């Protein structure tokens, strides 16, 4: 039984719509979370790319495939940007280099718009893999991000996506010529399913990153509350302490009721000398 590629693309778009809705919901709950806007933008870009791919037969060349491929590579770049902002990572490469890689995608489509399309598609896949490799590796170069189990999951998914993109690039560059305007049949199904897997899994990992940070912040706040609850208000003059009910009590009485400590009384040497200077 043959599979209609457009149906596969529409199914992938439906999954992508769920991802966008989840990220938009998280944005409403945590509007200040670093990197969330960039990651949400990356998933909206993939959703738009799926829509352009589904309608590509009715669109001009510069909209599809040129526009859809640019959106896919831009999505990978935005995922990298989202992780850089989330972990406050240093920029290891100049931003102008990323802009140049993005600009190369439409330039390739303009220069190689006539079939065969192998070089155009292969180099576009390599541009996406460039951003996915960096998005997977750069957080692991930071000690703080590396300690996060959630980041380990996200990096593994992104690096797997980069490996799939590189394999597709190799198939395009050394495989048989594509004599059509668009990728057709099984290759399109494979690309759509691979993109769906990478984006759904990576976005689930990013959600996990956000919830992991919330849990860490809650643990830190609880630790501060516990530390404050261990502070015992004591009068600087008479040394009475204030209990939970707001009453001032002798410290012996307070400690006895809270810890079961029993007190015996006597005099320290200084007080003995002050009270009984004769030494009696």
C-alpha positions in Angstrom: 0.0 0.0 0.0 1.5 3.3 -1.1 1.6 6.3 1.2 0.5 9.7 0.0 3.4 12.1 0.9 1.0 15.0 1.3 -0.9 13.0 4.0 2.3 12.3 5.8 3.2 16.0 5.7 -0.3 17.0 7.1 0.0 14.4 9.9 3.5 15.8 10.8 1.9 19.3 10.7 -0.8 18.2 13.1 1.8 16.9 15.6 3.7 20.2 15.1 0.6 22.2 15.9 0.3 20.3 19.3 3.9 21.2 20.0 3.3 24.9 19.3 0.2 24.9 21.5 2.2 23.3 24.4 5.0 25.8 24.1 2.6 28.7 23.8 0.9 27.5 27.0 4.2 27.3 28.8 5.0 30.9 27.6 1.8 32.1 29.3 2.7 30.3 32.5 6.4 31.5 32.5 6.6 34.6 30.2 10.0 35.4 31.4 11.7 32.0 30.8 14.9 32.7 28.8 15.0 31.2 25.3 11.3 30.2 25.3 10.3 32.8 22.6 13.1 31.6 20.3 12.2 28.0 20.7 8.5 28.7 20.2 9.5 30.6 17.0 11.4 27.6 15.8 8.4 25.4 16.1 6.1 28.0 14.4 8.7 28.0 11.5 8.4 24.2 11.2 4.6 24.4 11.2 4.7 27.1 8.4 7.2 25.0 6.4 4.9 22.0 6.6 2.0 24.1 5.4 4.1 25.4 2.4 5.2 21.8 1.6 1.6 20.6 1.6 0.5 23.4 -0.8 3.7 23.4 -2.8 2.2 22.5 -6.2 0.1 25.7 -6.1 2.9 28.0 -5.0 5.7 29.8 -6.9 9.3 28.5 -6.6 10.5 31.2 -4.2 7.7 30.3 -1.7 8.0 26.5 -2.1 10.5 24.9 -1.9 12.8 27.9 -1.3 10.7 29.4 1.5 9.9 26.1 3.2 13.6 25.0 3.2 14.6 28.4 4.6 12.0 28.0 7.4 13.4 24.6 8.3 17.0 25.8 8.6 15.8 28.9 10.4 14.0 26.6 12.9 17.3 24.8 13.6 19.0 28.2 14.1 16.2 29.4 16.5 16.6 26.1 18.6 20.3 26.9 19.0 19.4 30.5 20.0 16.8 29.2 22.5 19.3 27.0 24.2 22.0 29.8 24.2 19.5 32.1 26.0 18.1 29.5 28.3 21.6 28.6 29.7 23.1 32.0 29.2 25.9 30.5 27.1 28.7 32.5 25.6 28.5 33.0 21.8 31.4 30.9 20.6 30.9 32.0 16.9 30.0 35.4 15.6 26.3 35.9 14.8 27.2 37.1 11.3 28.3 33.5 10.5 24.9 32.2 11.3 23.2 34.9 9.2 25.5 33.9 6.3 24.5 30.3 6.6 20.8 31.2 6.6 21.3 33.6 3.6 23.0 30.8 1.7 19.8 28.7 1.6 17.7 31.1 -0.6 20.8 31.9 -2.6 21.3 28.3 -3.4 17.7 27.9 -4.5 18.0 30.9 -6.8 21.2 29.7 -8.3 20.1 26.1 -8.6 16.4 26.5 -9.2 16.3 24.2 -12.3 16.5 20.4 -11.8 18.5 18.3 -10.9 18.1 19.5 -7.3 20.7 17.3 -5.6 23.3 20.0 -4.8 20.6 22.4 -3.6 19.0 19.9 -1.3 22.2 18.4 -0.1 23.7 21.8 0.9 20.4 22.9 2.5 20.5 19.7 4.7 24.1 20.5 5.7 23.1 24.0 6.7 20.4 22.6 9.0 22.8 20.0 10.4 25.3 22.8 11.1 22.9 24.5 13.5 21.7 21.2 15.1 25.2 20.0 15.8 26.0 23.3 17.6 22.6 23.2 19.5 23.5 19.7 20.7 27.1 20.3 21.6 27.4 23.9 22.8 25.3 23.4 26.0 27.4 20.4 26.9 30.5 22.7 26.9 29.0 24.6 29.8 29.4 22.9 33.2 26.0 24.1 34.5 24.1 23.0 31.4 26.0 19.7 31.3 24.8 18.7 34.8 21.1 18.9 33.6 19.7 15.5 32.7 17.1 17.2 30.6 19.8 19.0 28.6 21.4 15.6 28.0 18.1 14.4 26.5 17.8 17.5 24.3 21.4 17.3 23.1 21.0 13.6 22.2 17.9 14.3 20.1 19.4 17.3 18.3 22.6 15.4 17.5 20.5 12.5 16.2 18.7 15.0 14.0 22.0 16.4 12.8 23.2 12.8 11.9 19.9 12.2 10.0 20.4 15.5 8.1 24.0 14.7 7.3 22.9 11.3 6.0 20.2 12.9 3.8 22.8 15.4 2.5 25.1 12.5 1.6 22.2 10.6 -0.2 21.3 13.8 -2.2 24.9 14.6 -3.1 26.0 11.1 -4.2 22.7 9.6 -5.1 20.8 9.6 -8.4 19.8 12.9 -9.9 16.4 14.4 -8.8 14.8 15.4 -12.1 11.8 17.1 -10.5 11.1 20.5 -8.9 10.3 18.9 -5.5 11.4 15.8 -3.6 8.8 13.2 -4.3 7.6 9.8 -2.9 9.6 7.9 -0.2 12.3 10.6 0.2 9.7 13.2 1.1 8.0 10.8 3.6 11.4 10.1 5.2 12.2 13.8 5.5 8.8 14.7 6.9 8.9 11.9 9.5 12.5 12.7 10.5 11.6 16.3 11.0 8.6 15.4 13.0 10.6 13.1 15.3 13.4 15.6 15.9 11.1 18.6 16.6 8.6 16.8 18.8 11.3 15.0 20.8 13.5 18.1 21.1 10.6 20.3 22.1 9.5 17.7 24.7 13.0 17.9 26.1 12.9 21.7 26.1 9.6 21.5 28.1 11.4 19.1 30.5 14.2 21.7 30.8 11.7 24.4 31.8 10.0 22.2 34.3 13.3 21.1 35.7 14.3 24.7 36.2 11.0 25.4 38.0 11.6 22.4 40.3 15.1 23.6 41.0 13.8 27.1 41.9 11.2 25.6 44.2 13.8 23.5 46.0 16.0 26.6 46.4 13.0 28.6 47.8 12.1 25.8 50.1 15.6 25.6 51.4 15.6 29.4 52.1 12.3 29.0 53.9 13.6 26.2 56.0 16.7 28.3 56.8 14.6 31.2 57.9 12.3 29.0 60.0 15.4 27.9 62.0 16.1 31.5 63.1 15.1 32.0 66.7 14.1 35.5 67.7 15.8 36.4 71.0 15.8 39.6 73.1 19.1 41.3 73.1 18.6 42.4 76.7 16.8 39.8 78.8 17.5 36.8 76.4 13.9 35.7 76.3 12.8 34.1 73.0 9.7 34.5 71.0 7.7 31.3 70.3 5.4 30.6 67.3 2.5 32.2 69.1 4.3 35.5 69.5 4.9 35.0 73.3 8.2 35.8 74.9 9.4 33.0 77.1 12.5 32.2 79.1 14.9 30.3 76.9 15.0 27.4 79.3 11.3 27.0 79.0 11.3 27.3 75.2 14.1 24.7 74.7 12.6 22.3 77.2 9.2 22.3 75.4 10.8 22.0 71.9 13.7 19.6 72.5 13.0 17.9 75.8 16.3 19.3 77.3 16.3 19.5 81.1 18.3 22.3 82.7 20.2 22.5 86.0 21.3 25.8 87.4 24.6 27.0 88.7 27.0 30.0 88.3 29.8 30.5 85.8 33.1 31.8 87.3 32.4 35.4 86.1 29.0 35.6 87.7 30.3 33.9 90.9 33.0 36.6 91.2 30.5 39.3 90.6 27.9 38.0 93.0 30.3 36.7 95.7 33.3 38.9 95.5 34.5 37.7 98.9 34.9 34.2 97.4 32.4 32.7 99.7 
